[in-house]
């Protein structure tokens, strides 16, 4: 049996364990013509940018903890944010519905990997196309 918690329930658990955290909710706003995924992506980018350090490559690193994302009926862990050259954004996530791809297994343990093969990161990216399917999200940070 798998236990499913809302972000609010998870927050109560963490706070009772004296672990500081906050819940933020996002939903579509017809009046402002803003979709939930747009404000979610903006909030995640701000979160990771607040402590990002450039290491000489095109990757910014941070010691911030991951974010728990609850979408209707499913939760994932956000471990990063990606902004591509064309301006498109992706969340970098661990999703319990996906297992590690064979391509990723081959790369485990190696250092300084440079690959443009999109299949390596496919299961770990959530972009606008996937996120806009939902009208509401909760995050626990």
Phi, psi and omega per residue, in radians:
X1 nan 2.302 -3.128
X2 -1.795 2.281 3.130
X3 -1.488 2.220 3.102
X4 -1.984 2.187 3.137
X5 -2.030 2.519 2.942
X6 -1.336 2.899 3.106
X7 -1.077 -0.629 3.128
X8 -1.151 -0.707 3.090
X9 -1.155 -0.721 3.105
X10 -1.106 -0.697 3.106
X11 -1.041 -0.805 3.135
X12 -1.018 -0.731 3.108
X13 -1.072 -0.866 -3.110
X14 -1.111 -0.773 -3.137
X15 -1.105 -0.648 3.099
X16 -1.169 -0.390 3.085
X17 -1.646 0.191 3.140
X18 1.079 0.616 3.037
X19 -1.882 1.994 -3.073
X20 -1.215 2.321 3.112
X21 -2.811 2.909 3.134
X22 -2.444 2.641 3.077
X23 -1.875 2.394 3.033
X24 -2.230 2.408 -3.111
X25 -2.011 2.524 3.140
X26 -2.285 2.363 3.066
X27 -2.573 2.737 3.116
X28 -1.023 2.467 3.085
X29 -2.140 1.808 -3.130
X30 -1.171 -0.605 3.138
X31 -1.103 -0.793 -3.113
X32 -1.568 -0.073 -3.130
X33 0.981 0.765 3.114
X34 -2.114 2.317 3.112
X35 -1.595 2.623 -3.085
X36 -0.957 -0.721 -3.079
X37 -1.127 -0.517 3.131
X38 -1.164 -0.810 3.139
X39 -1.244 -0.563 3.062
X40 -1.076 -0.879 -3.130
X41 -1.050 -0.722 3.108
X42 -1.074 -0.773 -3.124
X43 -1.138 -0.709 -3.137
X44 -1.182 -0.707 3.109
X45 -1.092 -0.774 3.107
X46 -1.071 -0.745 -3.126
X47 -1.007 -0.918 -3.091
X48 -1.273 -0.539 -3.131
X49 -1.186 -0.462 -3.072
X50 -1.083 -0.399 -3.100
X51 -2.305 0.341 -3.078
X52 -1.334 2.432 3.103
X53 -2.201 2.229 3.123
X54 -1.376 2.372 -3.076
X55 -1.945 0.334 3.141
X56 1.704 -0.259 3.071
X57 -1.836 -2.898 3.098
X58 -1.589 0.278 -3.126
X59 -1.950 2.314 3.013
X60 -1.726 2.414 -3.118
X61 -2.018 2.688 3.127
X62 -2.589 2.753 3.062
X63 -1.778 0.181 3.117
X64 -1.132 2.566 3.104
X65 -1.245 2.786 3.090
X66 -1.172 2.965 -3.111
X67 -1.999 2.370 3.070
X68 -1.543 2.107 3.138
X69 -1.945 2.159 3.063
X70 -1.882 2.087 2.991
X71 -2.005 2.871 -3.053
X72 -0.886 1.989 3.048
X73 1.395 0.093 -3.053
X74 -2.773 2.573 3.062
X75 -2.254 2.578 3.111
X76 -2.403 2.885 3.114
X77 -1.922 2.134 3.122
X78 -1.545 2.119 -3.125
X79 -1.957 -0.095 -3.137
X80 -3.005 3.040 3.138
X81 -2.346 2.431 -3.105
X82 -2.233 2.192 3.001
X83 -2.009 2.077 -3.098
X84 -1.466 2.915 -3.119
X85 -1.022 -0.551 -3.134
X86 -1.424 0.037 3.112
X87 1.638 -0.211 3.128
X88 -1.164 2.589 -3.107
X89 -2.082 2.592 3.031
X90 -2.372 2.518 2.894
X91 -1.508 2.485 3.029
X92 -1.800 2.115 -2.935
X93 -2.347 2.782 2.844
X94 -1.861 2.160 -3.110
X95 -2.112 2.111 -3.103
X96 -1.120 -0.227 3.113
X97 -1.356 -0.297 -3.105
X98 -1.874 2.445 3.003
X99 -1.729 2.849 -3.125
X100 -1.120 2.271 -3.095
X101 -1.241 2.688 3.088
X102 -1.009 -0.625 3.128
X103 -1.099 -0.737 3.130
X104 -1.197 -0.684 3.106
X105 -0.980 -0.667 -3.141
X106 -1.156 -0.450 -3.088
X107 -1.610 -0.250 -3.086
X108 -1.027 2.330 3.110
X109 1.540 -0.211 3.116
X110 -1.494 2.710 3.114
X111 -2.008 2.747 3.092
X112 0.920 0.910 -3.139
X113 -1.469 2.264 3.079
X114 -2.221 1.889 -3.139
X115 -2.486 2.432 3.098
X116 -1.755 0.113 -3.106
X117 -1.222 2.008 -3.081
X118 -1.139 -0.410 -3.107
X119 -1.167 -0.354 3.136
X120 -1.123 -0.733 -3.064
X121 -1.806 -0.004 -3.046
X122 -0.902 -0.842 -3.089
X123 -1.269 -0.196 -3.065
X124 -1.834 -0.012 -3.111
X125 -1.907 2.424 2.998
X126 -2.267 1.964 -3.117
X127 -1.854 -2.995 -3.106
X128 -0.960 -0.736 -3.100
X129 -1.000 -0.786 -3.137
X130 -1.325 -0.694 -3.047
X131 -1.267 -0.581 -3.086
X132 -1.211 -0.130 3.080
X133 -1.190 -0.297 -3.071
X134 -1.979 2.464 -3.136
X135 -1.636 -0.102 -3.107
X136 -2.686 2.596 3.106
X137 -2.504 2.718 2.940
X138 -2.234 2.454 3.029
X139 -2.192 2.600 3.073
X140 -2.071 2.069 -3.113
X141 -2.128 nan nan
